[in-house]
Amino acid sequence: MVPKDRRRRKAYSPGEGIRLEFRLMSSSPAKSVALWSSPSRFFLAALGALAGMDTFSEFPYLLAHYGGGTFVVVYVLVLLMVAWPLLAAELALGRRVSGDGPAGGAITITQAIAGRPWRWTLWAAALGGFVMFCYVAVVAGWILSYLHTALTGGFRAATPAYIEVYFTQLAARPGPSLVWEALFLVLVFSVVAGGVRAIEHLSYLVMPGLLGLFAALLVFAATLGSFFVAAPTLLVPQPVPSDGVLVLAALSQAFFGPGLGTASLLAYGVSLRSSISPGRTALALVLAQAFVAWLGGFALASLVYATGLRPLAGGGFLFETLPLMAARLPHGALVAALCYLGLLSAVWLSGVAWLEPAMQLLTAHGRSRGRTAVGLAFAAFVMGVILTLSLKSWAFSFTFFGRLKTLGLLDVLMIFAVNVLLPWGAGGLSVLMGWASDGPFDRHGARRGARLLWLWALRLLVPAAVLAIILSAPRLVL
């Protein structure tokens, strides 16, 4: 007779492939995981997680430089091929971990055998989300400063020289920047500490408001004469060079815009009811994210075209294009303030989601959410101090793949997240969930054909896309 421990080891033999072990850990077995109040509230929270700042700060530039409607079509196709299978697998895995059973709001996902690096894949995704949050928290502090200046009329007579001096002085004075960042951290972690209920209340209020804001900005842009000159350029598919840059740009935006690789929807899926279909929900989320990105990008780009400017990408759009737009548009100060408010709302929603995997992993052994949130907030603020000081007191520059980087540790952090953590999180999770012999998709909850399509997309397509992103990121992202 085989001893009991020998039988257990035999069940996890390498010949049976990778196998996932799911454990729900709680300091109080009587407690139950908090589920989303309704599918609509979960949908708004998940959509907020996918509609990050890069979704709106990059999209106007991409529309203007990659063929308008042509870019939108390619972007949607890439989302369907890469984001849909990965997000569906995250939701399926999170829902399976939960099982609508006792979990105390905490999860641990470990791999029983076959390579210890898999055991740290979820930690890499959680760390990637935290690192990205620390980066955008610094940017959010700047956005708050620019929002305040726009509301007080500081950009009414802005010129390119004035805007350059303004940002230089902001970077040279760490105190005000850190105060604004601390305010943003209070906004985020007050929600994070409240768990699912606080997250869904925030999303229920902010996400519809964000959509309404961009719709109102688009209506205002339609009242300006040059809108109808720019609309065909931004909407109608335009010819683009056939060198593959369009596809790589769409792939990069589809990866970093929704924050793939942070395992946010896996964490949100832990509170998902078992009656919700991961595949259909992920499809609806992907299409909704594409619509929100198009709506925000089209509204912002239309306003920029109305001023005679051309939208810049990323930080250039946030801190150069928008202040100049405030000086050239009718009611420009109010319009710029509303743009900054919308971008800040997107950072708020996505930042809360990026922190959730780390929160669940850190509370897995009985730590309270409140204390864990305070600890993470302190760590994020310390990181913000270091990053802010690296812009002036500890400033340095370097060259990365032929491009001069002048933001010191802020650039280093971004490079580490973009080239290591997020690809590891997305690629590792896709391979882990795709090749697991006991994978995330319920054999009775999905059709066999759809399940096989998802699995092979996770096994081959998503890792190939991640590899392409790693190779192209220094040229297109950094």
Secondary structure, 3 states (H helix, E strand, C coil): CCCHHHHHHHHCCHHHCCCEEEECCCCCCCCCCCCCCCHHHHHHHHHHHHCCHHHHHCHHHHHHHCCEHHHHHHHHHHHHHHHHHHHHHHHHHHHHHHCCCCCCCCCEEEECCCCHHHHHHHHHHHHHHHHHHHHHHHHHHHHHHHHHHHHCCCCCCCCHHHHHHHHHHHHHCHHHHHHHHHHHHHHHHHHHCCHHHHHHHHHHHHHHHHHHHHHHHHHHHHCCCCHHHHHHHHHCECCCCCCCHHHHHHHHHHHHCCCCCCCHHHHHHCCCCCCCCHHHHHHHHHHHHHHHHHHHHHHHHHHHHHCCCCCCCCHHHHHHHHHHHHHHCCCHHHHHHHHHHHHHHHHHHHHHHHHHHHHHHHCCCCCCHHHHHHHHHHHHHHHHHHHHHCCCCCCCCEEECCEEECCCHHHHHHHHHHHHHHHHHHHHHHHHHHHCCCCCCCCCCCCHHHHHHHHHHHHHHHHHHHHHHHHHHHHHCC
